[in-house]
Structures are given as structure tokens and as C-alpha cells.
Amino acid sequence: DPNSELILLELAQPFTNHNGGDLAFAADGTLYASLGDGGDGGDPLNNGQTTSTLLGSMLRLDVDGGGLPPDCGGSQAAYTIPADNPLRDGPGGDCDEIWAYGLRNPWRFSFDRITQDLFIADVGQGAWEEVNYQPAASPGGENYGWRCYEGTHPYNLTGCSTNTAVYTFPIDEYGHTNGRCSVTGGFV
């Protein structure tokens, strides 16, 4: 029924690409939403590494209203924040909605139907495509590295940690050689 539409979140976009991604419910009933970095080449606003914006991240939301009030989604947002989200620090600071960050253009993701592990297909900038992995037992908070890294390859290390242990690198990547491009993903 088109009249039953409920807008959960509206988010301003700085550019015209990398604006959205995918939506899926986890087995626990929380809604996951993947958001691109907001666009333009090379993530000039560094949204992928900025946890005070929802862009460039995977969100985890409670759409049944049992959690904490929205943080970065605005006062009109129609969801709450699960109490165990990893960046939850109250108003201001980190966006409490973020489950993981460091994503460029996470066009599709999928929960493994048996294990509930999470696989994220993240479209690369110009050279590498990647598939990121998060085990079901993860408490969240992974930094998948974009814009510091495109896949496992340095991209723009300005302002990035030199400690590579802070990044969760992809479980698979491939280059744009031989006409291969855009990792899109699918169901696991």
C-alpha cells in the first residue's frame, strides 16, 4: 500500500553519487542500511573515515522503537538506536547509528542465511573492488579503511593511522584488469 510509506531517515548528500546502497533485516530484527561516502572522486570530504557523519558507513537501527533516540538522523527520524551499537555515545560526537564505517560505495550486502555472518560488496574508486566480512559474533565498529585504502592498497593516507591493525581489510579483492569492474554482491 503506497499510503503506508514511513520514511525512516532522510540524509543530505554532498554530491550526486554514492548516495545509497542496500537494506536488510538481521536475524535479531535490527535493520541494516549501507550508505556510500556521498560521492565525488576520492571522497574529498573524507566521509568514509568520519564517524560524525552517517555517510560511508553501515547503519544498524531499531525500527520497533525499543532503543535510544536517533543521534545523527535528526529529530524526524523514525527509528531508535540499539543499546549495543558500538559507537553509541549520546548526542554529538560519533553517530550512534553507525555499526561499521570506512566504506566507499557498499552497493549490496548479505547475511549468510546459516551463520548470519555479514558480507559487504564495496565498489572501489578506480583500481580495486572489495568484499568485506564481519562475523556474526562481531560487536561492530569495524573500519574497512576507505579512503585510506582501496581494498588492501594505499589510496590517500593523509590523516590516516599508520597502525594498519585499526583497519579491517577485505576478505577478497580484484583489480579492474581485463574489463573487470564493479563488485555488486548477492545472497549468501
C-alpha positions in Angstrom: 0.0 0.0 0.0 1.8 3.2 -1.2 -0.1 5.2 1.5 1.6 3.2 4.3 5.1 4.6 3.4 7.1 5.6 6.5 10.3 7.5 5.9 12.8 6.3 8.5 15.7 8.6 7.6 16.4 11.5 5.2 20.0 12.4 4.6 21.5 15.3 2.7 24.0 14.3 0.1 27.0 16.5 -0.8 27.4 15.0 -4.4 25.2 13.1 -6.8 26.7 9.6 -6.5 27.5 7.0 -3.8 24.3 8.0 -2.1 22.7 4.7 -1.0 23.2 1.1 -1.0 21.1 -1.7 0.5 18.7 -2.5 3.3 18.3 -5.8 5.1 17.0 -7.1 8.4 19.3 -9.2 10.6 18.0 -12.2 12.5 17.6 -10.1 15.6 15.2 -7.8 13.9 17.5 -4.8 13.6 17.6 -3.0 10.2 21.0 -2.6 8.5 21.5 0.1 5.9 24.6 0.7 3.8 25.4 4.2 2.8 28.1 5.4 0.3 30.6 8.2 1.1 28.4 10.8 -0.6 30.3 10.8 -3.9 32.8 12.7 -5.9 36.1 11.1 -6.7 38.4 10.1 -3.8 36.0 11.1 -1.0 37.1 14.7 -0.8 35.2 15.3 2.4 36.7 12.1 4.0 33.3 10.8 5.0 34.5 7.2 5.0 36.8 7.9 7.9 34.5 10.4 9.7 32.2 8.9 12.3 30.4 12.1 12.9 28.5 11.6 9.6 26.4 8.7 8.5 28.0 8.7 5.0 30.4 5.9 4.2 29.1 3.5 6.8 26.8 0.6 7.7 24.0 1.6 10.0 22.2 -0.6 12.5 18.8 0.7 13.5 15.9 -0.5 15.7 12.7 0.2 13.8 10.5 -1.2 16.5 11.3 1.8 18.8 12.9 -0.1 21.7 16.2 1.7 21.8 17.8 5.1 22.4 16.7 8.3 20.4 18.3 8.9 17.0 21.6 10.8 17.0 22.7 11.9 13.6 19.4 11.1 11.7 17.7 14.2 13.0 14.6 14.7 15.2 12.2 13.4 12.4 14.0 10.0 12.1 11.6 7.1 12.7 13.9 4.6 14.4 15.9 4.2 17.6 19.4 3.1 18.4 20.1 -0.4 19.6 21.7 -0.2 23.1 24.7 -2.4 21.9 25.7 -0.3 18.9 29.5 0.1 19.1 29.8 3.9 18.7 26.9 4.9 21.0 28.0 7.9 23.0 24.8 10.0 23.1 24.1 13.3 21.2 27.1 14.7 19.3 30.4 13.0 18.8 30.1 9.8 16.9 26.9 8.9 15.1 25.3 6.3 17.3 23.6 4.7 14.3 26.9 3.5 12.8 27.7 -0.2 13.0 30.8 -0.1 10.8 32.5 2.6 8.7 35.3 3.1 6.1 33.1 2.2 3.2 33.1 3.8 -0.3 30.1 2.6 -2.1 28.6 -0.5 -0.3 26.1 -1.2 -3.1 25.0 -4.6 -1.7 25.4 -6.7 1.4 24.1 -10.0 2.6 23.8 -12.0 5.8 24.7 -15.7 5.5 21.5 -17.5 5.9 23.0 -20.1 8.2 25.7 -18.3 10.2 24.4 -14.7 10.0 27.9 -13.5 9.0 27.8 -10.3 7.0 29.4 -9.9 3.6 29.6 -6.3 2.1 30.3 -5.7 -1.6 32.1 -2.3 -1.7 32.6 -0.7 -5.1 36.1 0.6 -5.5 37.3 4.0 -6.7 39.3 3.2 -9.9 41.5 0.2 -9.4 40.2 -2.3 -6.8 36.8 -3.9 -5.9 36.4 -5.5 -2.5 34.3 -7.8 -0.4 34.3 -7.1 3.3 33.4 -9.6 6.0 32.0 -9.3 9.5 31.4 -12.4 11.6 28.0 -12.7 13.3 29.7 -12.5 16.7 31.3 -9.2 16.0 30.4 -6.3 18.3 30.6 -3.9 15.3 32.8 -0.9 15.0 34.9 -2.2 12.1 36.8 0.4 10.0 37.0 -1.1 6.5 39.6 1.5 5.5 38.2 3.7 2.7 39.6 6.4 1.7 42.9 5.5 3.3 42.8 2.2 1.4 41.1 0.9 -1.7 41.0 -2.8 -0.9 44.3 -3.5 0.7 46.1 -0.9 -1.3 47.0 2.6 0.0 44.8 5.2 -1.6 45.1 8.5 0.3 46.9 8.1 3.6 46.5 11.8 4.6 45.3 11.8 8.2 45.2 8.0 8.3 46.6 5.9 11.1 49.9 4.3 10.4 48.8 1.3 12.5 47.1 -0.9 10.0 45.7 -3.0 12.8 42.9 -0.4 13.1 41.6 -1.4 9.7 39.6 -4.5 8.8 40.8 -5.4 5.3 38.7 -7.2 2.7 38.5 -11.0 2.5 38.6 -10.7 -1.3 39.5 -8.0 -3.8 40.1 -7.9 -7.5 41.5 -5.3 -9.9 40.0 -3.6 -12.9 42.2 -5.5 -15.3 40.7 -7.4 -18.3 37.5 -5.4 -18.1 36.5 -6.4 -14.6 34.8 -3.8 -12.5 32.0 -3.1 -10.1 31.6 -5.7 -7.4 27.8 -5.9 -6.9 27.3 -8.8 -4.4 24.4 -11.2 -4.0 22.9 -13.5 -1.5 24.9 -16.0 0.6 
